[in-house]
Amino acid sequence: MFAWQTSGERNGVLIQARFFDGDQTDALQDVIRRSLCFLPETRAKLLWSETDHRNVRWGQLVAQSDAVYQLGECLISMEYKTRSKRSLNQASWLSEVSTKDLLQCLIASVAVAQTQGRTCAAVLRFHNVGLLLVPQQRLLDLIVGLIPWACQYFGTPDVSSSDLARYVEPRVLKEFSWRDKQKSRAGEKAHRDMFR
């Protein structure tokens, strides 16, 4: 049975993580084994990737996932963030993932799910880790409710997943606040040391 290595929660999203050797994975020839290496022995099938330039449109939302896979009756929508092949630190990974990246991945997966009429998992992949994003329904409701406002803000009839993520990020940070406890403790210690 497959198990995620670690998990955390921030900004209304439960995030499950599985780390791997990114350099070793990059050398794999099979696109499925290379891109979904954190899902061992997966039977997923690549339906399309960013190089196919396939946009999905759901109402006023337009999204282009980096890759969409079929796994059984479900789909996986993946966003791949290269960060110049810099690895996420296994001790502080949760604070290294940007809120905008989380939101863009979730938004694209919603568009894929709605247009394809299937359950769709949101996966955010970095050089050395795969992250499964499980959002609270209240977060999804907030994002979807802000689509018309984002179109009005940008002065366009529709909005891309990346622009919508940028637009909703301040509201998400306010309504689903998250405090990086590790950085907070380090900051508190630095202040104590400075002002002792």
Buried (B, 14 or more C-beta within 10 A) or exposed (E): EEEBEBEBEBBBBEBBBBBBEBEEBEEEEEEBBEBBBBBEEBEBEBBBBBEEEEBBEBBBBBBBBBBBBBBEEEBBBBBBBEEEEEBBEEEEBBBBBBBBBBBBBBBBBBBBBBBBEEEBBBBBBBBBBBBBBBBBEEBBEBBBEBBEBBBEBBEEEBBBBBBBBBBBBEBBEEEBEBEBEEEEEEEEEEEEEEEE
